[in-house]
Amino acid sequence: MNRAAAMPLHDDPAAACAWQTPAALAALVRDCCAQDVRAFKPGNVSVAAPGHAMEASHFLRSAAAAAIPLASRGARVGARVEAAIGATWQVVDCNTNLGIVLLLAPLLKAAEQPASARAGENRLREVLVDTLAALDREDAAACYRAIRQARPGGLGHSGHHDVADEPRVTLLAAMQEAAARDGVAFEYVSGFAQVFETGVPCLRASAAAGEAELWALTRCFLTLLAARPDSHVVRRHGAALANQVSATAAALLARWQTASTAAMWPVLRECDRDWKAAGINPGTTADLVVASLAVMRLQQARGYNGARHTPGALVLRERPQAVAPGKSVWAPSHEC
């Protein structure tokens, strides 16, 4: 059973929610990252399919290291990001989770705020938007240091807000400058639009249909990728190829409408082999899947969706069975 759904909800608006404890939030990070790497997402590393000189264990170790810093009560967003990336690089020697960390840090900061079971479906996003609006230059400086340590792939050069320099603007302003070319930055300036408007609704629809969680995460990945070209693919391979990748994701979704999951498995495996052979890694989209799962579980556990749940309601069931030379443009990325 989904651990988040088993958490008790409270009628009293002042009652503490289990997700507010750092331990519970750290467990949320580990669980969502573990489910993400268990799910099969073409082009990405998973338990079933290593790739890009990485394997599932890299991501699991990274999640375990980053979870506690990300859930540090009262910490600034930038401090969470810097500490989580520092902890990650103590256990792995490549960039496995910069995008995930950048997405989860403000989300967990927002999740510390009290909420009742009748908080309303928009409450989490409203608090998140306020959290993002409060980001300042101190947050930017910490995130710049984290990005330099993570050494994300596919970065170019920029005359504005270069991460090799000390920031002259707030973190949100830096994200605004990068939003057109980076999916994570776009989430910061749009109030996590892809997560709340595409990723979470897709997961909820899969839940309503009784789809197993790992298949639901695959569907969420393809849905997000079909809706918007992956910015990591754009940086590494160009916009034309990124659009082709999104078109392939849309075609896979269309085929899935009439095919069983068993029939889709070999098709997805073939796509995975083709993309990895070409060095295609839609890593930013995978990061959005992790954030979408985290948001949905927070909503389930805390009543943010405006409904009271008994344990197990709306639960997705488990499937059986260091700095580079030169300056780098601000654009968080997934791959080494």
JOSUL-V642674 format. One line per field, one symbol per residue. burial: b if it has 16 or more other C-alpha atoms within 10 Angstrom, else e. Layout:
burial->???
This chain:
burial->ebebbbbbbbeeeeebbbbbbbbbbbbbbbbbbbbbbbbbbbbbbbbebbbeebbbbbbbbbbbbbbbbbbbbeebbbbbbbbbbbbbbeeeebbbbbbbbbbbbbbbbbbbeebbbbbeeebbbebbbebbbebbbbbbbbbbbbbbbbbbbbbeeeeebbbbeebebbbbbbbbbbbebbbbbbbbbebbebbbebbbebbbebbeeebbbbbbbbbbbbbbbbebbbbbbbbbeeeeebbebbbbbbebbeeeeeeeeeeeeeebbebbbebbeeebbbbbbbbbbbbbbbbbbbbbbbbbbbebbebbebbbbeeeeeeeeebbbbbbbbbb
